[in-house]
Each structure stands twice: as C-alpha cells, then as structure tokens.
Amino acid sequence: MQLETLKVFCDLADLKSFSRAAEANYLTQSAISQQIRGLEKIWKTTFFKRDTRKMVLTHSGEVFYKEAALILERYENLKRLLGKTIQTIHGDIRLATIHGVGLHEIPPYIKKMIQSYPEVNVRLKYLRDNQVYDELLKGHADLGIVSFPKTHPKIESIPFRTDELAVVTPPKHPLAKSSKVQIKQLQGVSFVAFEKGIPTRKVVDDFFAQHQINVKIAMEFDNIETLKKAIEVGAGVSILPVLAIQNEIKQKTLKVVHVAGKSLYRPLGILKLKGKAVSLAVTKFIEILLA
C-alpha cells in the first residue's frame, strides 16, 4: 500500500466527489475507484456507503481516514525534518481570504513565498467571511484568513496578526482637521458601513452602542474597496483597518483620525481543517505568514 493511495483515499473523503479527487491527483475517476476497491479488498471492509448520493464514510472508513491522515502528516513532517531542497517544494496553495486582507495584507507574504519557493503557485480567492469557512469545509481551500475568527469544531484557527481600526474620512471633512477625535464627535455623522453580518460591522456597532453613539448609515457595502470609494466622494466617514488605506493616505484621498482614549483592533486568524494533512508547500507558507 503506497502513500499515494492513502492520499487518494483522504482526498476522496474530503472532497466527497470522484471527479474532484481525480482532478486533485491527476488521475481518472476509474483509477480512483480501483484504488479504493483495492484498499477495501486489503482490509476486508467497506470504507464508503454507496447507497447514497453523497460520498459518506462508514465507521471503518472514519477510522481509516483518521489514521491515514496522520500517516500523511507525519510523512510531510519527515520530509521537512530531513531538509528537502527548495526544488522539491512545489504545487498549488489554495488560499481563501476576505477582500481587505487579500488585497492589502497578504501580497507581501505571497511575494516572499514565491521568491523562496518558485515552483509553488498561490491561488488566491476573495470571499466573504462565512464563505471562507465553507470553502475549507468543502475541501476547496487549503487555508483561509478571516477577521474575528470563530470557533468551529472542524476548523483550527491560528492567530495571525492584529489590525488597528480608526476613523477614515475624506480630506476636507470637519473631523479631518485633527489627528484625534473624541468619541462624542461621531454622534450623528453620516456613516458608510459594512453590511450587517460582516464581523467588523458588528464590532463597530457594539462600539457605538457601548458609548451611546448614534450615526446615520448613509451606505452599506460588502467589501472595503467600494466602501473607500464612497468615503472619497463624500458619502460619509467610516471605521476601517488602517493598513487597508495606506495607498489612499499616500495619495491624500483619505485621512485617518484616531479615536482619543479608545483603540479598536481587528484580530486576524489563519484557518485550516483540524486533523487534515497539508502539503509541505502549505506548511512553508504558514511559516512565512507567522514569521
């Protein structure tokens, strides 16, 4: 029994699709089916329920999956410990992330990864917070990066970094006259907000409620780029991650104003499936993110 067969089994269990498992391993669906039947013949048991539309593991399949995943993970660790060369680290890294982080914070890490391991391809997908979790659970992503990571029984969250949040205004807005504002100065201002359901929106709403501040929601958007454009044309002010508006600060199209006496922060987390072996390329990318 070869390691490649164990990987085929784990991929089929994760992706729940012969076609997707075949694509992931550059094999035909027939070859995948033959390998699974071969495993079941060796162990004299059935690993998948075949009377349902979805690929569902039997009890034996769940036991086998758990141990096979550990074997693959140990093998990847062994290759790393034995000092495999840069040339052996190759393949795709499927990264799902929220818009602001993917556009403004991840590119330097991807650049470093490609410089260090030129045979690795990082495939970046921009999604909403809840969609990142779905991509991981469906086996469509190796890693995810979100703000305010949630506890999930099947997903591990690794602390990544913490972003400062501040008031963002157009340059000629009255609040832009100083580098700091009192919380009470936000009372009644026109405010451009993230849509409800986006974690940063909830934190900002809670911040206003805590200080009994009422703002006038002028517009709501699901991504930071559209939101910034609305601020630039004078639709209102907002509270955003400072790192996400560095270009606008340089171009002097937006102004950052800190709230006196109160700092707001947005924690980011790296997400991966619990108990699932990852490639050496993914392991190296996590190391670069955390360096």
Helices and strands as residue ranges (DSSP letters): H 3-15, H 18-25, H 29-43, E 48-49, E 56-57, H 59-81, G 86-88, E 91-97, H 99-104, H 107-116, E 120-126, H 129-137, E 143-147, E 155-169, G 174-177, E 180-181, G 183-186, E 190-194, H 199-210, E 216-221, H 224-232, E 238-241, G 242-245, H 246-251, E 255-259, E 264-273, H 280-290
